[in-house]
């Protein structure tokens, strides 16, 4: 086997090649590619399309890590961003500079990048940070390696979190790297680290949202997601006791994303006006959310958000990252019961409730979420708890941070991103609901047994009654059997 260092030295002295590249919505470019520089591929195109979807940069600052040939950085500069980029490969630095000059744009290209200690020696703040993450698993002892430069650009770290986790560490260590309203855009493949990457960022209190994905050959899938601090980093309000967190927010109003958490809720209500008084240690919180459509559809979104939190507690991939991840959560015993309940082991674990109230010209919409943390000895209906599901204690502080990040992921009107895709969310919800339906559960509607079949656009449940499809829009009309 040839020595990888000798091979790489030989490649560095070989002639580069020229390829044509077309950034989304822009004219084509002719780019020079030295032999050891990562060429533009499907992942490059996906990342470029995500940047293009942000619109004009209007002079905002953008940083790309691992720029390679520089085509994404060049496309970003042509769209009006002030671009800084870096790469550990000096030949990539030279290629990016030369390709930018040929395209007639100015970008700052630095040699280096994020080191293994989590240090990024660049001066922020940046409004957007991009990274097409190294995707190759570290070779085992005795396996062939790439040359040092290719290794640094393509191979992930051997720890559990990889380079995606190391960037998170860098941002936590130096908050000045990212502007207050800024966001990170990461592209990864669906290996073990990739599937858990959004879980890692959510667990640390960052909102995440899929921007685009692409299926490659076989089972390989590329995913590009954005991450940001929820609602501009505003503080969560905590009160010792309130009658109802939903009622307080409806009465008091507040900016989008305002969050009120109560240590004790004394007069909360759920569906069917059933009392929802919290027990010591339970989570009870409400958020002011934008008016995005029918309450039923919003409650589906909220249920997926809570399922995401459960995934974070279990260190599983998020159901909202891809609907196939729902199977991992269903195996844990979690059941989503239309329209607004989450159950575990035959008892109610959590509930969500969306309410609205007109105040003059203003329509106030609030989302309330209640989660049982500990088992209840007495209750009016079967209950379960988060600690029973995970088999141990859960930090209330950490849970509050994660659920706030999940609500922002599903509901925040994030700068440049807008709102999440509703059809995608319904598919994720149905995947979670199917675990409950898979054991032959039927829906009792006005005394008749029906078979649920699908979800409508507004979040209504379609069910089959004696061969005829009916639409069930209210929980008052049904009961599970």
Secondary structure, DSSP 8 states (H G I E B T S, - for coil): ---HHHHHHHHHTS--EEEEEE-TTS-EEEEEE-TTS----HHHHHHHHHHHHT---TT-EEEEES-TTSHHHHHHHHTT-EEEEEES-HHHHHHHHHHHHHHT---EEEE----TTS-------EEEEEEE---B----TTS----HHHHHHHB--SSSSHHHHHHHHHHHH-GGGEEEEEEEEEEEESSHHHHHHHHHHHHTTEEEEEEEEEE-STT-EEEEEEEEEGGGG---EEEEEES-HHHHHHHH--STT-EEEEEEESS-B-GGG-B----TT-EEEEEEE---S-HHHHHHHHHHHHHHHHHHHHT---TTT-GGGHHHHHHTTEEEETTTEEEETTEEEEEEEEEEEEETTEEEEEEEEEE--S--S--SS-B--HHHHHTS---HHHHHHHHHHHHHHHH--BTTTBS--HHHHHHHHHHHHHHHHTTT--EEETTEEEEEEEE-TTS-EEEEETTEEEEE--GGGEEE-
